[in-house]
């Protein structure tokens, strides 16, 4: 629920991801605890993912391309 709320807040701050669906993954990092990773989209290629990241960074958002 917290990850979904964080996604909703992120969408409101960064319109470029509006309409995209989140992919939330639970990850157990051992001593660091359980974290939730948020991913968006499936992109045609790395260039398309990088283009979205560039827009997010220009809007002071955090982003880095990753493989699904």
Phi and psi restraints in degrees (range 20) as a CNS / XPLOR table:
assign (resid 1 and name C) (resid 2 and name N)
       (resid 2 and name CA) (resid 2 and name C) 1.0 -66.4 20.0 2
assign (resid 2 and name N) (resid 2 and name CA)
       (resid 2 and name C) (resid 3 and name N) 1.0 -37.7 20.0 2
assign (resid 2 and name C) (resid 3 and name N)
       (resid 3 and name CA) (resid 3 and name C) 1.0 -65.2 20.0 2
assign (resid 3 and name N) (resid 3 and name CA)
       (resid 3 and name C) (resid 4 and name N) 1.0 -40.5 20.0 2
assign (resid 3 and name C) (resid 4 and name N)
       (resid 4 and name CA) (resid 4 and name C) 1.0 -65.6 20.0 2
assign (resid 4 and name N) (resid 4 and name CA)
       (resid 4 and name C) (resid 5 and name N) 1.0 -39.2 20.0 2
assign (resid 4 and name C) (resid 5 and name N)
       (resid 5 and name CA) (resid 5 and name C) 1.0 -65.4 20.0 2
assign (resid 5 and name N) (resid 5 and name CA)
       (resid 5 and name C) (resid 6 and name N) 1.0 -40.0 20.0 2
assign (resid 5 and name C) (resid 6 and name N)
       (resid 6 and name CA) (resid 6 and name C) 1.0 -64.5 20.0 2
assign (resid 6 and name N) (resid 6 and name CA)
       (resid 6 and name C) (resid 7 and name N) 1.0 -39.0 20.0 2
assign (resid 6 and name C) (resid 7 and name N)
       (resid 7 and name CA) (resid 7 and name C) 1.0 -62.8 20.0 2
assign (resid 7 and name N) (resid 7 and name CA)
       (resid 7 and name C) (resid 8 and name N) 1.0 -44.3 20.0 2
assign (resid 7 and name C) (resid 8 and name N)
       (resid 8 and name CA) (resid 8 and name C) 1.0 -59.7 20.0 2
assign (resid 8 and name N) (resid 8 and name CA)
       (resid 8 and name C) (resid 9 and name N) 1.0 -43.7 20.0 2
assign (resid 8 and name C) (resid 9 and name N)
       (resid 9 and name CA) (resid 9 and name C) 1.0 -64.6 20.0 2
assign (resid 9 and name N) (resid 9 and name CA)
       (resid 9 and name C) (resid 10 and name N) 1.0 -40.1 20.0 2
assign (resid 9 and name C) (resid 10 and name N)
       (resid 10 and name CA) (resid 10 and name C) 1.0 -63.3 20.0 2
assign (resid 10 and name N) (resid 10 and name CA)
       (resid 10 and name C) (resid 11 and name N) 1.0 -41.8 20.0 2
assign (resid 10 and name C) (resid 11 and name N)
       (resid 11 and name CA) (resid 11 and name C) 1.0 -60.9 20.0 2
assign (resid 11 and name N) (resid 11 and name CA)
       (resid 11 and name C) (resid 12 and name N) 1.0 -40.1 20.0 2
assign (resid 11 and name C) (resid 12 and name N)
       (resid 12 and name CA) (resid 12 and name C) 1.0 -67.6 20.0 2
assign (resid 12 and name N) (resid 12 and name CA)
       (resid 12 and name C) (resid 13 and name N) 1.0 -33.7 20.0 2
assign (resid 12 and name C) (resid 13 and name N)
       (resid 13 and name CA) (resid 13 and name C) 1.0 -79.1 20.0 2
assign (resid 13 and name N) (resid 13 and name CA)
       (resid 13 and name C) (resid 14 and name N) 1.0 -27.0 20.0 2
assign (resid 13 and name C) (resid 14 and name N)
       (resid 14 and name CA) (resid 14 and name C) 1.0 -131.4 20.0 2
assign (resid 14 and name N) (resid 14 and name CA)
       (resid 14 and name C) (resid 15 and name N) 1.0 92.4 20.0 2
assign (resid 14 and name C) (resid 15 and name N)
       (resid 15 and name CA) (resid 15 and name C) 1.0 -59.5 20.0 2
assign (resid 15 and name N) (resid 15 and name CA)
       (resid 15 and name C) (resid 16 and name N) 1.0 -23.7 20.0 2
assign (resid 15 and name C) (resid 16 and name N)
       (resid 16 and name CA) (resid 16 and name C) 1.0 -60.5 20.0 2
assign (resid 16 and name N) (resid 16 and name CA)
       (resid 16 and name C) (resid 17 and name N) 1.0 -24.7 20.0 2
assign (resid 16 and name C) (resid 17 and name N)
       (resid 17 and name CA) (resid 17 and name C) 1.0 -97.9 20.0 2
assign (resid 17 and name N) (resid 17 and name CA)
       (resid 17 and name C) (resid 18 and name N) 1.0 3.6 20.0 2
assign (resid 17 and name C) (resid 18 and name N)
       (resid 18 and name CA) (resid 18 and name C) 1.0 -57.3 20.0 2
assign (resid 18 and name N) (resid 18 and name CA)
       (resid 18 and name C) (resid 19 and name N) 1.0 133.0 20.0 2
assign (resid 18 and name C) (resid 19 and name N)
       (resid 19 and name CA) (resid 19 and name C) 1.0 88.9 20.0 2
assign (resid 19 and name N) (resid 19 and name CA)
       (resid 19 and name C) (resid 20 and name N) 1.0 -10.8 20.0 2
assign (resid 19 and name C) (resid 20 and name N)
       (resid 20 and name CA) (resid 20 and name C) 1.0 -83.6 20.0 2
assign (resid 20 and name N) (resid 20 and name CA)
       (resid 20 and name C) (resid 21 and name N) 1.0 148.8 20.0 2
assign (resid 20 and name C) (resid 21 and name N)
       (resid 21 and name CA) (resid 21 and name C) 1.0 -96.5 20.0 2
assign (resid 21 and name N) (resid 21 and name CA)
       (resid 21 and name C) (resid 22 and name N) 1.0 139.8 20.0 2
assign (resid 21 and name C) (resid 22 and name N)
       (resid 22 and name CA) (resid 22 and name C) 1.0 -81.9 20.0 2
assign (resid 22 and name N) (resid 22 and name CA)
       (resid 22 and name C) (resid 23 and name N) 1.0 152.7 20.0 2
assign (resid 22 and name C) (resid 23 and name N)
       (resid 23 and name CA) (resid 23 and name C) 1.0 -121.4 20.0 2
assign (resid 23 and name N) (resid 23 and name CA)
       (resid 23 and name C) (resid 24 and name N) 1.0 104.2 20.0 2
assign (resid 23 and name C) (resid 24 and name N)
       (resid 24 and name CA) (resid 24 and name C) 1.0 -102.3 20.0 2
assign (resid 24 and name N) (resid 24 and name CA)
       (resid 24 and name C) (resid 25 and name N) 1.0 125.2 20.0 2
assign (resid 24 and name C) (resid 25 and name N)
       (resid 25 and name CA) (resid 25 and name C) 1.0 -120.9 20.0 2
assign (resid 25 and name N) (resid 25 and name CA)
       (resid 25 and name C) (resid 26 and name N) 1.0 130.8 20.0 2
assign (resid 25 and name C) (resid 26 and name N)
       (resid 26 and name CA) (resid 26 and name C) 1.0 -83.5 20.0 2
assign (resid 26 and name N) (resid 26 and name CA)
       (resid 26 and name C) (resid 27 and name N) 1.0 131.1 20.0 2
assign (resid 26 and name C) (resid 27 and name N)
       (resid 27 and name CA) (resid 27 and name C) 1.0 -131.7 20.0 2
assign (resid 27 and name N) (resid 27 and name CA)
       (resid 27 and name C) (resid 28 and name N) 1.0 125.0 20.0 2
assign (resid 27 and name C) (resid 28 and name N)
       (resid 28 and name CA) (resid 28 and name C) 1.0 -92.8 20.0 2
assign (resid 28 and name N) (resid 28 and name CA)
       (resid 28 and name C) (resid 29 and name N) 1.0 113.0 20.0 2
assign (resid 28 and name C) (resid 29 and name N)
       (resid 29 and name CA) (resid 29 and name C) 1.0 -100.6 20.0 2
assign (resid 29 and name N) (resid 29 and name CA)
       (resid 29 and name C) (resid 30 and name N) 1.0 28.7 20.0 2
assign (resid 29 and name C) (resid 30 and name N)
       (resid 30 and name CA) (resid 30 and name C) 1.0 62.5 20.0 2
assign (resid 30 and name N) (resid 30 and name CA)
       (resid 30 and name C) (resid 31 and name N) 1.0 -118.9 20.0 2
assign (resid 30 and name C) (resid 31 and name N)
       (resid 31 and name CA) (resid 31 and name C) 1.0 -62.2 20.0 2
assign (resid 31 and name N) (resid 31 and name CA)
       (resid 31 and name C) (resid 32 and name N) 1.0 -23.3 20.0 2
assign (resid 31 and name C) (resid 32 and name N)
       (resid 32 and name CA) (resid 32 and name C) 1.0 -81.1 20.0 2
assign (resid 32 and name N) (resid 32 and name CA)
       (resid 32 and name C) (resid 33 and name N) 1.0 -11.6 20.0 2
assign (resid 32 and name C) (resid 33 and name N)
       (resid 33 and name CA) (resid 33 and name C) 1.0 95.1 20.0 2
assign (resid 33 and name N) (resid 33 and name CA)
       (resid 33 and name C) (resid 34 and name N) 1.0 -170.1 20.0 2
assign (resid 33 and name C) (resid 34 and name N)
       (resid 34 and name CA) (resid 34 and name C) 1.0 -93.8 20.0 2
assign (resid 34 and name N) (resid 34 and name CA)
       (resid 34 and name C) (resid 35 and name N) 1.0 130.2 20.0 2
assign (resid 34 and name C) (resid 35 and name N)
       (resid 35 and name CA) (resid 35 and name C) 1.0 -122.8 20.0 2
assign (resid 35 and name N) (resid 35 and name CA)
       (resid 35 and name C) (resid 36 and name N) 1.0 161.5 20.0 2
assign (resid 35 and name C) (resid 36 and name N)
       (resid 36 and name CA) (resid 36 and name C) 1.0 -120.3 20.0 2
assign (resid 36 and name N) (resid 36 and name CA)
       (resid 36 and name C) (resid 37 and name N) 1.0 124.4 20.0 2
assign (resid 36 and name C) (resid 37 and name N)
       (resid 37 and name CA) (resid 37 and name C) 1.0 -97.8 20.0 2
assign (resid 37 and name N) (resid 37 and name CA)
       (resid 37 and name C) (resid 38 and name N) 1.0 136.8 20.0 2
assign (resid 37 and name C) (resid 38 and name N)
       (resid 38 and name CA) (resid 38 and name C) 1.0 -110.9 20.0 2
assign (resid 38 and name N) (resid 38 and name CA)
       (resid 38 and name C) (resid 39 and name N) 1.0 125.6 20.0 2
assign (resid 38 and name C) (resid 39 and name N)
       (resid 39 and name CA) (resid 39 and name C) 1.0 -126.8 20.0 2
assign (resid 39 and name N) (resid 39 and name CA)
       (resid 39 and name C) (resid 40 and name N) 1.0 153.0 20.0 2
assign (resid 39 and name C) (resid 40 and name N)
       (resid 40 and name CA) (resid 40 and name C) 1.0 -131.4 20.0 2
assign (resid 40 and name N) (resid 40 and name CA)
       (resid 40 and name C) (resid 41 and name N) 1.0 147.5 20.0 2
assign (resid 40 and name C) (resid 41 and name N)
       (resid 41 and name CA) (resid 41 and name C) 1.0 73.4 20.0 2
assign (resid 41 and name N) (resid 41 and name CA)
       (resid 41 and name C) (resid 42 and name N) 1.0 163.6 20.0 2
assign (resid 41 and name C) (resid 42 and name N)
       (resid 42 and name CA) (resid 42 and name C) 1.0 -129.1 20.0 2
assign (resid 42 and name N) (resid 42 and name CA)
       (resid 42 and name C) (resid 43 and name N) 1.0 124.6 20.0 2
assign (resid 42 and name C) (resid 43 and name N)
       (resid 43 and name CA) (resid 43 and name C) 1.0 -110.1 20.0 2
assign (resid 43 and name N) (resid 43 and name CA)
       (resid 43 and name C) (resid 44 and name N) 1.0 153.9 20.0 2
assign (resid 43 and name C) (resid 44 and name N)
       (resid 44 and name CA) (resid 44 and name C) 1.0 -59.6 20.0 2
assign (resid 44 and name N) (resid 44 and name CA)
       (resid 44 and name C) (resid 45 and name N) 1.0 -35.9 20.0 2
assign (resid 44 and name C) (resid 45 and name N)
       (resid 45 and name CA) (resid 45 and name C) 1.0 -161.7 20.0 2
assign (resid 45 and name N) (resid 45 and name CA)
       (resid 45 and name C) (resid 46 and name N) 1.0 176.9 20.0 2
assign (resid 45 and name C) (resid 46 and name N)
       (resid 46 and name CA) (resid 46 and name C) 1.0 -62.9 20.0 2
assign (resid 46 and name N) (resid 46 and name CA)
       (resid 46 and name C) (resid 47 and name N) 1.0 -34.0 20.0 2
assign (resid 46 and name C) (resid 47 and name N)
       (resid 47 and name CA) (resid 47 and name C) 1.0 -62.2 20.0 2
assign (resid 47 and name N) (resid 47 and name CA)
       (resid 47 and name C) (resid 48 and name N) 1.0 -40.3 20.0 2
assign (resid 47 and name C) (resid 48 and name N)
       (resid 48 and name CA) (resid 48 and name C) 1.0 -66.5 20.0 2
assign (resid 48 and name N) (resid 48 and name CA)
       (resid 48 and name C) (resid 49 and name N) 1.0 -40.6 20.0 2
assign (resid 48 and name C) (resid 49 and name N)
       (resid 49 and name CA) (resid 49 and name C) 1.0 -65.6 20.0 2
assign (resid 49 and name N) (resid 49 and name CA)
       (resid 49 and name C) (resid 50 and name N) 1.0 -42.3 20.0 2
assign (resid 49 and name C) (resid 50 and name N)
       (resid 50 and name CA) (resid 50 and name C) 1.0 -64.3 20.0 2
assign (resid 50 and name N) (resid 50 and name CA)
       (resid 50 and name C) (resid 51 and name N) 1.0 -35.3 20.0 2
assign (resid 50 and name C) (resid 51 and name N)
       (resid 51 and name CA) (resid 51 and name C) 1.0 -63.6 20.0 2
assign (resid 51 and name N) (resid 51 and name CA)
       (resid 51 and name C) (resid 52 and name N) 1.0 -42.4 20.0 2
assign (resid 51 and name C) (resid 52 and name N)
       (resid 52 and name CA) (resid 52 and name C) 1.0 -64.5 20.0 2
assign (resid 52 and name N) (resid 52 and name CA)
       (resid 52 and name C) (resid 53 and name N) 1.0 -42.6 20.0 2
assign (resid 52 and name C) (resid 53 and name N)
       (resid 53 and name CA) (resid 53 and name C) 1.0 -59.8 20.0 2
assign (resid 53 and name N) (resid 53 and name CA)
       (resid 53 and name C) (resid 54 and name N) 1.0 -41.4 20.0 2
assign (resid 53 and name C) (resid 54 and name N)
       (resid 54 and name CA) (resid 54 and name C) 1.0 -61.2 20.0 2
assign (resid 54 and name N) (resid 54 and name CA)
       (resid 54 and name C) (resid 55 and name N) 1.0 -41.3 20.0 2
assign (resid 54 and name C) (resid 55 and name N)
       (resid 55 and name CA) (resid 55 and name C) 1.0 -64.7 20.0 2
assign (resid 55 and name N) (resid 55 and name CA)
       (resid 55 and name C) (resid 56 and name N) 1.0 -41.7 20.0 2
assign (resid 55 and name C) (resid 56 and name N)
       (resid 56 and name CA) (resid 56 and name C) 1.0 -65.1 20.0 2
assign (resid 56 and name N) (resid 56 and name CA)
       (resid 56 and name C) (resid 57 and name N) 1.0 -43.3 20.0 2
assign (resid 56 and name C) (resid 57 and name N)
       (resid 57 and name CA) (resid 57 and name C) 1.0 -64.7 20.0 2
assign (resid 57 and name N) (resid 57 and name CA)
       (resid 57 and name C) (resid 58 and name N) 1.0 -36.2 20.0 2
assign (resid 57 and name C) (resid 58 and name N)
       (resid 58 and name CA) (resid 58 and name C) 1.0 -64.5 20.0 2
assign (resid 58 and name N) (resid 58 and name CA)
       (resid 58 and name C) (resid 59 and name N) 1.0 -25.9 20.0 2
assign (resid 58 and name C) (resid 59 and name N)
       (resid 59 and name CA) (resid 59 and name C) 1.0 -97.1 20.0 2
assign (resid 59 and name N) (resid 59 and name CA)
       (resid 59 and name C) (resid 60 and name N) 1.0 16.9 20.0 2
assign (resid 59 and name C) (resid 60 and name N)
       (resid 60 and name CA) (resid 60 and name C) 1.0 64.9 20.0 2
assign (resid 60 and name N) (resid 60 and name CA)
       (resid 60 and name C) (resid 61 and name N) 1.0 31.8 20.0 2
assign (resid 60 and name C) (resid 61 and name N)
       (resid 61 and name CA) (resid 61 and name C) 1.0 -101.4 20.0 2
assign (resid 61 and name N) (resid 61 and name CA)
       (resid 61 and name C) (resid 62 and name N) 1.0 162.9 20.0 2
assign (resid 61 and name C) (resid 62 and name N)
       (resid 62 and name CA) (resid 62 and name C) 1.0 -99.5 20.0 2
assign (resid 62 and name N) (resid 62 and name CA)
       (resid 62 and name C) (resid 63 and name N) 1.0 142.0 20.0 2
assign (resid 62 and name C) (resid 63 and name N)
       (resid 63 and name CA) (resid 63 and name C) 1.0 -169.2 20.0 2
assign (resid 63 and name N) (resid 63 and name CA)
       (resid 63 and name C) (resid 64 and name N) 1.0 147.0 20.0 2
assign (resid 63 and name C) (resid 64 and name N)
       (resid 64 and name CA) (resid 64 and name C) 1.0 -154.9 20.0 2
assign (resid 64 and name N) (resid 64 and name CA)
       (resid 64 and name C) (resid 65 and name N) 1.0 140.2 20.0 2
assign (resid 64 and name C) (resid 65 and name N)
       (resid 65 and name CA) (resid 65 and name C) 1.0 -67.4 20.0 2
assign (resid 65 and name N) (resid 65 and name CA)
       (resid 65 and name C) (resid 66 and name N) 1.0 142.0 20.0 2
assign (resid 65 and name C) (resid 66 and name N)
       (resid 66 and name CA) (resid 66 and name C) 1.0 -144.0 20.0 2
assign (resid 66 and name N) (resid 66 and name CA)
       (resid 66 and name C) (resid 67 and name N) 1.0 157.0 20.0 2
assign (resid 66 and name C) (resid 67 and name N)
       (resid 67 and name CA) (resid 67 and name C) 1.0 -85.4 20.0 2
assign (resid 67 and name N) (resid 67 and name CA)
       (resid 67 and name C) (resid 68 and name N) 1.0 143.7 20.0 2
